[in-house]
Amino acid sequence: MIAQDLLAYEPKSLTVDGLSGSTWTMRYLDEGPTSNAPSDQPNSPPSDSGPILCVHGNPTWSFYFRRVVQRFSPARRVVAVDHLGCGRSDKPSKSEFDYCLASHRDNLIRLIDQLDLSQTTLLAHDWGGAIGLAALCERRDRFKRIVLLNTGAFPPPYLPLRIAACRWPWVGPLGVRGFNAFARAAQTMTVSRQPLPADVRRGMIAPYDSWANRVAIDAFVQDIPMHRSHRTFPVLQKLESELPSLAGLPILLVWGMKDWCFRPECLERFQGHWPDARVVPIDDAGHYVLEDAPTETLNAIDEFLQST
């Protein structure tokens, strides 16, 4: 098992569709009580607490939510997906699977339906925010709360140069897929307080150990729409138009304020749509806020779950 010492949970499998009639295996963690029955744990949440659905971004995988599983699965069901091409899921080539926001959204919807999730709390980070919220909008009746960590759900207002370089013809794919530059750079550029421990660095990049296995990392970068002609631009535009309709849900926004990618402007953009959302800014934390400030982040989520 990948990173057995830090992610000691066996994944489950779901079959999803690829191109030309192909099918692929998407894996996910599913830990904790599988029903809404009251737990016998002390101080357990009420019976309508519902599951937590964790949706990762790029270049992470369900490993990013290992502390969430450990913290909450004794009393709550926690489901953490590995998008196709990521983590322990299959990694088809671009000719075998259409790597884009809409495809990842559809795979997540299939998982939600297959597991019959209800009263769900969406917990999403990075690209997981757009994927998770897009799925939520299609299955609104299955969700109860939203928790977002340093993410976006709208056409990007800017593109940092260090990411733009990963999109340059020839040079970008060579760096991202050939040298694993995107995932390796993320190990240092996403934290502010202190470097990631060596075992965490190994766990983060363990699934991305070859050119073929880095296909989704490159595809996510290429799927960032900087022009209206990009096919993902209208998907994000539609998603943002739907955000105000979610304002009635309990919403928590935990933000590492030293994130150079999903900068505080992204937080403010969410606040414009959700003025009543709870906001927990962590001034000295970076993009990987669950790694940089785990105690503050988990405590904020715990308090939010207990009070809503």
C-alpha positions as CSV (number, residue, x, y, z in Angstrom):
1,M,0.0,0.0,0.0
2,I,1.2,3.5,-0.8
3,A,2.4,5.4,2.3
4,Q,1.2,2.6,4.5
5,D,2.7,4.2,7.6
6,L,0.7,7.4,7.1
7,L,-2.4,6.2,5.3
8,A,-3.3,2.9,6.9
9,Y,-6.7,2.6,5.2
10,E,-7.7,0.2,2.5
11,P,-9.4,1.9,-0.5
12,K,-12.6,0.8,-2.0
13,S,-13.4,0.8,-5.8
14,L,-15.9,2.3,-8.2
15,T,-16.1,1.7,-11.9
16,V,-16.3,4.8,-14.0
17,D,-16.5,5.4,-17.8
18,G,-13.7,6.4,-20.0
19,L,-13.5,7.1,-23.8
20,S,-14.6,4.7,-26.5
21,G,-16.5,2.4,-24.2
22,S,-13.6,1.9,-21.7
23,T,-14.1,1.6,-18.0
24,W,-11.7,2.5,-15.2
25,T,-11.4,2.0,-11.5
26,M,-11.7,5.0,-9.2
27,R,-10.7,4.4,-5.6
28,Y,-11.8,6.1,-2.4
29,L,-11.6,5.8,1.3
30,D,-14.7,5.0,3.2
31,E,-14.2,5.0,7.0
32,G,-16.3,5.3,10.1
33,P,-20.0,4.5,10.6
34,T,-21.8,3.8,7.3
35,S,-25.2,4.8,8.5
36,N,-26.6,7.8,10.4
37,A,-27.2,5.7,13.5
38,P,-26.0,7.3,16.7
39,S,-22.5,6.4,17.7
40,D,-21.6,4.9,21.1
41,Q,-18.6,7.1,21.2
42,P,-18.6,9.8,24.0
43,N,-19.7,13.2,22.7
44,S,-20.7,11.7,19.4
45,P,-22.6,13.9,16.9
46,P,-26.3,13.8,16.5
47,S,-27.8,11.1,14.3
48,D,-28.4,13.4,11.4
49,S,-24.7,14.4,11.2
50,G,-24.2,12.7,7.8
51,P,-20.9,11.8,6.1
52,I,-17.9,14.1,5.3
53,L,-17.0,13.9,1.6
54,C,-13.4,15.0,1.1
55,V,-12.4,16.1,-2.4
56,H,-8.8,16.8,-3.2
57,G,-7.1,19.0,-5.8
58,N,-3.8,19.0,-7.8
59,P,-1.2,17.5,-7.2
60,T,-2.6,15.8,-4.0
61,W,-4.8,12.8,-3.4
62,S,-6.8,11.3,-0.5
63,F,-3.6,11.3,1.5
64,Y,-4.1,15.0,2.0
65,F,-7.2,14.2,4.2
66,R,-5.6,11.5,6.3
67,R,-5.8,13.7,9.5
68,V,-9.5,14.3,8.7
69,V,-10.1,10.5,8.5
70,Q,-8.2,10.0,11.7
71,R,-10.0,12.8,13.6
72,F,-13.6,12.3,12.5
73,S,-14.1,8.6,11.4
74,P,-14.5,7.3,15.0
75,A,-17.9,9.0,15.1
76,R,-18.6,10.1,11.5
77,R,-18.4,8.5,8.1
78,V,-15.6,10.0,6.1
79,V,-15.3,9.4,2.3
80,A,-12.2,10.6,0.5
81,V,-12.0,10.2,-3.2
82,D,-9.0,9.8,-5.5
83,H,-9.9,11.4,-8.8
84,L,-9.2,9.2,-11.8
85,G,-5.5,9.7,-12.6
86,C,-4.7,10.5,-9.0
87,G,-3.7,8.6,-5.9
88,R,-4.6,4.9,-6.0
89,S,-7.1,5.3,-8.8
90,D,-6.4,4.1,-12.4
91,K,-4.3,6.4,-14.5
92,P,-5.5,6.1,-18.1
93,S,-3.9,8.1,-20.8
94,K,-5.5,11.3,-22.2
95,S,-6.7,9.2,-25.2
96,E,-8.5,6.9,-22.8
97,F,-10.1,9.4,-20.4
98,D,-11.2,13.0,-20.9
99,Y,-9.4,14.7,-18.1
100,C,-11.4,17.9,-17.4
101,L,-13.5,19.5,-14.7
102,A,-16.8,18.1,-16.1
103,S,-15.5,14.6,-16.2
104,H,-14.2,14.7,-12.6
105,R,-17.5,16.2,-11.6
106,D,-19.4,13.4,-13.2
107,N,-17.2,10.7,-11.6
108,L,-17.9,12.3,-8.2
109,I,-21.6,12.4,-8.8
110,R,-21.5,8.7,-9.6
111,L,-19.7,8.0,-6.3
112,I,-22.3,10.1,-4.4
113,D,-25.1,8.2,-6.0
114,Q,-23.5,4.8,-5.6
115,L,-22.9,5.3,-1.9
116,D,-26.3,7.0,-1.5
117,L,-24.8,9.8,0.5
118,S,-27.2,12.1,2.3
119,Q,-26.9,15.0,4.8
120,T,-23.3,15.3,3.5
121,T,-20.7,17.8,4.4
122,L,-18.5,18.7,1.4
123,L,-14.9,19.3,2.5
124,A,-12.8,20.4,-0.5
125,H,-9.4,21.9,-1.3
126,D,-7.8,23.3,-4.4
127,W,-9.4,21.9,-7.6
128,G,-11.6,19.9,-5.3
129,G,-13.6,23.0,-4.6
130,A,-14.8,23.4,-8.2
131,I,-15.3,19.6,-8.6
132,G,-17.1,19.2,-5.3
133,L,-19.3,22.2,-5.6
134,A,-20.2,21.4,-9.2
135,A,-21.3,17.9,-8.0
136,L,-23.1,19.4,-5.1
137,C,-25.1,21.7,-7.4
138,E,-26.2,18.6,-9.3
139,R,-27.1,16.7,-6.1
140,R,-28.2,19.6,-3.9
141,D,-30.6,17.5,-1.9
142,R,-27.8,15.2,-0.7
143,F,-25.7,18.0,1.0
144,K,-26.1,19.7,4.4
145,R,-22.9,21.8,4.8
146,I,-19.9,23.1,2.9
147,V,-16.3,23.4,4.1
148,L,-13.7,24.9,1.8
149,L,-9.9,25.2,2.2
150,N,-8.0,27.4,-0.2
151,T,-9.8,26.8,-3.4
152,G,-11.9,28.4,-6.2
153,A,-15.1,27.9,-8.1
154,F,-15.0,30.5,-10.8
155,P,-12.9,31.4,-13.9
156,P,-9.5,32.2,-12.5
157,P,-8.8,35.9,-12.2
158,Y,-5.1,35.4,-12.6
159,L,-2.5,32.7,-13.4
160,P,0.7,32.7,-11.3
161,L,3.8,32.6,-13.5
162,R,5.1,29.5,-11.8
163,I,2.0,27.6,-12.9
164,A,1.8,29.4,-16.3
165,A,5.3,28.0,-17.0
166,C,3.9,24.5,-16.6
167,R,1.6,25.1,-19.5
168,W,4.2,26.2,-22.0
169,P,4.4,23.8,-25.0
170,W,7.0,21.1,-24.7
171,V,8.7,22.7,-21.7
172,G,5.6,22.4,-19.5
173,P,4.8,18.7,-20.0
174,L,8.6,17.8,-19.8
175,G,8.8,19.5,-16.4
176,V,5.5,18.3,-15.1
177,R,5.5,14.7,-16.4
178,G,9.2,14.1,-17.0
179,F,10.8,15.6,-13.9
180,N,7.7,15.7,-11.6
181,A,8.5,19.4,-11.2
182,F,4.9,20.4,-10.3
183,A,4.4,17.9,-7.5
184,R,7.9,18.3,-6.2
185,A,7.7,22.1,-6.1
186,A,4.4,21.8,-4.3
187,Q,6.2,20.2,-1.4
188,T,7.9,23.4,-0.5
189,M,5.8,26.2,-2.1
190,T,2.6,25.2,-0.3
191,V,3.6,25.6,3.3
192,S,4.8,28.6,5.2
193,R,5.4,27.7,8.8
194,Q,7.8,24.9,8.4
195,P,8.9,22.4,5.7
196,L,6.8,19.2,5.3
197,P,8.3,16.2,7.1
198,A,10.2,13.8,4.8
199,D,7.6,11.0,5.2
200,V,4.8,13.4,4.3
201,R,6.7,14.5,1.2
202,R,7.1,10.9,0.2
203,G,3.5,10.2,0.8
204,M,2.3,13.2,-1.3
205,I,4.2,12.2,-4.4
206,A,4.2,8.4,-4.0
207,P,1.4,7.8,-6.7
208,Y,3.2,10.0,-9.2
209,D,6.3,8.0,-9.9
210,S,6.5,7.9,-13.7
211,W,5.6,9.9,-16.8
212,A,2.4,7.8,-17.3
213,N,1.4,8.2,-13.7
214,R,1.6,12.0,-13.8
215,V,-1.0,12.3,-16.6
216,A,-3.6,13.9,-14.3
217,I,-1.2,16.4,-12.8
218,D,-0.5,17.8,-16.3
219,A,-4.1,17.6,-17.3
220,F,-5.3,19.6,-14.3
221,V,-2.7,22.3,-15.2
222,Q,-3.9,22.4,-18.8
223,D,-7.5,22.5,-17.8
224,I,-7.1,26.0,-16.1
225,P,-9.2,28.2,-18.4
226,M,-7.6,31.6,-19.1
227,H,-9.8,32.4,-22.1
228,R,-13.5,32.2,-22.8
229,S,-12.8,29.8,-25.6
230,H,-11.5,27.2,-23.2
231,R,-14.0,24.4,-22.7
232,T,-13.8,24.6,-18.9
233,F,-14.4,28.4,-18.8
234,P,-18.3,28.1,-19.2
235,V,-18.4,25.2,-16.7
236,L,-16.7,27.5,-14.1
237,Q,-18.8,30.5,-15.1
238,K,-22.0,28.5,-14.6
239,L,-20.8,27.2,-11.3
240,E,-20.1,30.7,-10.0
241,S,-23.6,31.8,-11.1
242,E,-25.0,29.0,-8.9
243,L,-23.0,29.9,-5.8
244,P,-25.5,32.4,-4.4
245,S,-28.2,29.7,-4.4
246,L,-26.0,27.8,-1.8
247,A,-25.8,30.7,0.6
248,G,-28.5,29.2,2.8
249,L,-26.3,26.3,3.7
250,P,-24.0,26.4,6.7
251,I,-20.6,27.3,5.1
252,L,-17.1,27.4,6.6
253,L,-14.1,28.9,4.8
254,V,-10.7,28.1,6.3
255,W,-7.9,29.9,4.5
256,G,-4.1,29.9,4.6
257,M,-3.5,33.6,3.9
258,K,0.0,33.1,2.6
259,D,-1.3,31.0,-0.3
260,W,0.3,32.5,-3.5
261,C,-2.1,30.5,-5.8
262,F,-5.5,30.7,-4.2
263,R,-4.8,34.1,-2.7
264,P,-7.0,36.0,-0.3
265,E,-8.8,37.5,-3.3
266,C,-10.3,34.1,-3.8
267,L,-11.6,34.0,-0.3
268,E,-13.1,37.5,-0.7
269,R,-14.8,36.3,-3.9
270,F,-16.5,33.5,-2.0
271,Q,-17.5,35.9,0.7
272,G,-19.1,38.1,-1.9
273,H,-21.4,35.2,-2.7
274,W,-21.8,33.9,0.8
275,P,-21.7,36.9,3.2
276,D,-22.9,34.8,6.2
277,A,-20.2,32.2,5.8
278,R,-18.0,31.5,8.8
279,V,-14.4,32.5,7.9
280,V,-11.2,31.3,9.7
281,P,-8.2,33.0,8.2
282,I,-4.9,31.6,9.3
283,D,-2.4,34.4,8.7
284,D,0.8,32.5,8.6
285,A,-0.3,29.3,6.7
286,G,0.1,28.5,3.1
287,H,-1.9,26.6,0.4
288,Y,-1.7,23.2,2.1
289,V,-3.5,24.6,5.1
290,L,-4.2,21.1,6.5
291,E,-0.4,20.4,6.5
292,D,0.7,23.9,7.6
293,A,-1.9,24.5,10.3
294,P,-3.5,21.1,11.1
295,T,-4.6,21.8,14.6
296,E,-6.3,25.1,13.8
297,T,-7.9,23.7,10.7
298,L,-9.2,20.5,12.3
299,N,-10.5,22.4,15.3
300,A,-12.3,24.9,13.1
301,I,-14.0,22.0,11.2
302,D,-14.9,20.2,14.4
303,E,-16.5,23.2,16.0
304,F,-18.4,23.9,12.8
305,L,-19.7,20.4,12.5
306,Q,-20.7,20.3,16.2
307,S,-22.6,23.6,15.9
308,T,-24.5,23.2,12.6
